[in-house]
Structure formats: C-alpha cells, structure tokens
Amino acid sequence: MPVMVDTAEAEEGVLGDDLLSAYPWLTSLEDKDEKALRAILTHPLMRDPLPIPQTISEVLTYPSGRLAKMRSNEDRDEFVLAISHLPILQPYDEWGNTLIGDEVGRLIRERYARALLSLAMEPFPRPEDIYRDFIPPALPTESDPQRQIVSSDDYRQLPYRAVVHVEFVLDASGSMKDLINGRSKIEIAKEAVRNLVQELPPDVQVSLRAFGHKPAPDKTTSCQMSELLYPLSPYRSDAFQKALDQVTPNGWTSLAHSIRLAGDDLKPFSGDQYTNIVVIVSDGAETCGGDPIQEAEALKNSAIQPFFHLIGFDADAEGQKQLASIAQAVQGVYRDATDAESLKNELKPLQEWISGWEVWRQKAFEKAKAYRKEMVARIEAAQKEWDRAAERLQTNLAQLDHLAVDYDKVKRYGSATSYAENVLYNKYREGTFYARLKQMKPIYFQSLLVKLDEDFSDILREIDRTYEARNKTSQP
C-alpha cells in the first residue's frame, strides 16, 4: 500500500510537476480518477492557492482577487466568467475511497475554499495606503524660520545669530509735536514702539534712546541731548513705559550724535554671536551739523555690525532723502510712514523676523496638530473601508459559492459548499475568515492610532529640541 500523508493541510503548498511525490496515493486510484484528479490538482486555481489568512499581516499582504471591489448584483457576468474557469470538482469534493478514506474530499474542499478566496479577496487598507501622499510638517534648519515667516524681503537675508539686540532711536525733536489725525507724531511713534516690543520673544533684549526729548537752554545743549532711557535688557513693561513717558518733543535733530552713542550702547555685544539692530524713527534730517551717514558707516563697519532699519515718519523731502541715503550707505532698510497704521506696518517685518523662531515653533505645532488630525481622519476613513471591503467579500464569496453549484462545479448542498461557507463567509459562525476580519479590525486600527500618537510625540519632541537648541545658544 502506498505511503499516505496524514492530512491535506500537510500537503498544501508543495504541489509541483511531480504530483506523485506530493500525493503518492494517486497511483492507488483507478485510471479515470487519477487522470481527473491530476487535472484538478494542476489547474491554475487549484494548484497552489494561498492559505486562508490567519493574521493581520497575512490579510494585508494577500493579493487582491480579480473580482475585488466588484458587486455581484452589478457585475454578475464577471462572476459567472470567474467561476467558469473553475474545474468541475464533483464528485471528488465529497469523494471517499476504501484505501485513502476522505483524503481526497478534504483536499478538494480546502482547495476549493482557497480558490474562491483568491478570486474574491478585497484589498484591505494598509498603513502605506493611509500614509500615501501625506507629508508630515518639515522641521527647518536654523536659517529657515525667517524665510518662512517674514513677509518682506528686507530681513530675509539677515542672519539669525544666537542673541538678538534691538536699540530704538526715537526722534523727539520739536517737529514731532505735529499732529496726524488729531494725535501728535511722538505719541503715535511711542505707541508703535511699545506695541512692537510687547510682541517680541522674551529672550530678545531691547533698549530705547531718544534725542531732543528734553527742554534745553540753547541749540548746542539740545544737540547734545541724546539719552539712553532704557538700557539693553529684556523687556519689562512698567520700566519700558516709564522710559517712554520721559520722551516729549522739544529739541533739535541730532541724528549723527545719537547713532554714534547707539554704537557705544551696543559695543559690549560685538561679535558674530550677536545680531544687533538699530531702529531709527525720525521725521526729518540732521539739524545739528553732524554727518549721520558717516557715523552710520563707521558703526556698520565696526565689530558690532548692526543692521539699520530707518523709518521716515511723516518726514519732509529733505528728511526722506537723508534717511534713505543712510540706509543705502549701510545696506539697511528705509521706509516711509505717514500715519499710525503705516508706521505699524513698516515695523511689522522687524517683529516677524525677530519672532521668527517663536512663530516657527507655533506654526510647527499647528502643522503637527493638523498632521495628526488629518491622519486620524484617514484612519477613520480606512476603518469604514475595511468594513465595506469585509461586507463585499462576504457577499461575493457567498455568490461565487452559489454560482459554483449552479454551474455544476460542486455538488448542491454538498460538503464543499458547506466547508467554504463555514471557513470563509458565514456571518453567524465563529472562526470564519469573515469573523476574523471583524475581530482584527479594532486591534489593527488601534495599533495605527498608537503608532500615530508615537509619531506625533516624536514630532513635538523634535520641534522642542530644535527650539531649545536655538535657545541654549542664545544665552550670552
């Protein structure tokens, strides 16, 4: 008697050209049965169909069938065509033999169920499909924040060094008493400066210098009247307001003298680790005989290397020309402002640039949150698609099984159809492939949510690491 294998499952996946090595019992059969079974076992659909998936990984890697995403009530011709390719399995789907028992029947029934699944298998959402086309928010290099944030080109090329200092030089000459829309120019200027410094990051150090801000007995005395009212330090609301309160328009326009003194204020902070910015708000040209262009050039060429931002606030033609010439000589910025709103707008690029890392951090967090929200939405959509795919598969498997009976591929109400129903698509039976799909779903998608939260936490940590690294280097 030929040696028989113990089970059909032990033989699965080993079919090849030499059937006898896999199924030695074939030689014990009558010629017609051996020939028929050889034809069945070498048929493309029956030769080596993949096992029914048992794990999530096997479900996700199982190839989609030719009927995937079709509906049996809408694509009946495709279902009939697919089942027509199946070989006639009866009577062997229920066949027994005195020598080999139910070995053939069990093998054919298993192959039949696997063949049906190979035709109907649906593509279930994979992680790579869910993440497809979605790019997480990029983390910038240290030179990027200003390019991303600043609306004006004026500051885009200014290097963002470790420590940022801003000295405001405020013109308080007599002409700053003039009114614009019922308010003095000096009040508008003070308000704009105060609003700006309030919005700066806490690690930015600011100072306030004013000229012409106190009464003087004569021009000579007034032209020497340039005072550092708020020494370079972090912004403190009460102290800064107290400094602003000391500024009242009285004297002459000592631009050159004030630029030179601004250099003295910033002299302790020379070197490449500092970004020093001098902001001058004035409504006119030098009236004290100095040369503000020469003083600005000397300061620019010093180790302080300041960046000049000059604003002509309701300046006359002579004032506009001189202020613009200063900016041109030191590769700085000059802008005109005619009222409170335009003055605010002309200071905005400075605030954007200085706040670059703070704004970047906020925007990076917002992008990260949007990323997580988008991914949660994709995962929720994928869960619904999983349900739809499982329902289509269950319906299509049942339809294929019924068509196999209708087209005499298997016996009506026979073991093959019962086996396929009980291992594949019975909705009310535990252990079917359909039931496993339902059980796998919450486990699978919970794992995706856990992975998403891990990714989200990694992004937040990377944002904080990048920001904190910049902050550590910003300590003087």
Buried (B, 14 or more C-beta within 10 A) or exposed (E): EEEBBEEBEEBBEEBEEEBEEBBBBBEBBEEEBBEBBBEBBBBEBBBBBBEBBEEBEEBBEBEBBBBBEBBBEEBEEBBBEBBEEBBBBBBBBBBEBEEBEBBBBBBBBBBBBBBBBBBBBBBBBEBEBBBEEEEBBEBBEBEBBBBBBBEBEBBBEBEBBBBBBBBBBBBBBBBBBEEBEEEBBBBBBBBBBBEBBEBBBEBBBBBBBBBBBBEBEEBEEBBBBBBBBBBBEEBEEEBBEEBBEBBBBBBBBBBBBBBBBBBEBBEEBBEEEBBBBBBBBBBBBBBBEBEBBBBBBBBBEBEBBBBBBBBBBBBEEEBBEBBBBBBEBBEBBBBBBEBBEBBBBBBBBBBBBBBBBBBBBEBBBEBBBEBBEEBBEBBEEBBEBBEEBBBBBBBBBBBBBBBBBEEEBBBEEBBBBBBBBEBBBBEEEEEBBBBBBBEBBEEBBEEBEEBBEEBBEEBBEBBBEBBEEBBEEBEE
